[in-house]
Amino acid sequence: MTVENAVRILAGTLVLVSAALAYYVSPWWLLLTCFVGVNLIQSAFTGFCPAEMLFRKLGLK
């Protein structure tokens, strides 16, 4: 698995978990979805992605 795929899986999982938590627990969990979206946008412009750095340290290619 590549770092790019791992970042996509992480982002998708966080969005789905956030949506489920917003439905079952509190709408405030939608802030997590907003955070993920903003992070994806800023990483597209800047090339800086904390999740990518983490996955590289864990040894993904």
Beta strands, then each sheet from edge to edge (+ up, - down):
end
